[in-house]
Amino acid sequence: MFARVALDPCNTHPSCQQVIQGLETIFAGLRERVSF
């Protein structure tokens, strides 16, 4: 996932991981709707 790569130094931060997981969930939902 590009978000994880972009925020890689932040991965050890628990709150940052939650944000990344939230973004990935949103992007996954958008992809299902638009079917990229």
N, C-alpha and C positions, 0 to 999 in steps of 0.2 A: 504494500500500500504506500502511495506516495507521501501521505501524511506522516507515516511512521518514519520514513527516511528523512523527511524535512525536519522533524522534531527529534531526531535520534538522540542528541545529548540530553534531552528532557525525559527520556524513557524511564530513568530510574526514579523520577518524581511521581508519586502515586496520583496526585491531582492531575498531573500532566497526562498520565496514562488514561485517566477517566475521560479527559477531554478528547484524546486521540480516539478512544473507543467510541465516544459519542459521534465524532466526525465520521468515522468509518461506518457506523450504523446509518447515519444520515445519507452518506454517499451511496451505500448499498441500497437503501430504499429508493433514492432518486434513480439509480441505475435500473432497478426493477420497473419503475414507472415509465421511464423514457426508453428502456431496453437498449442500452448502448452496446 
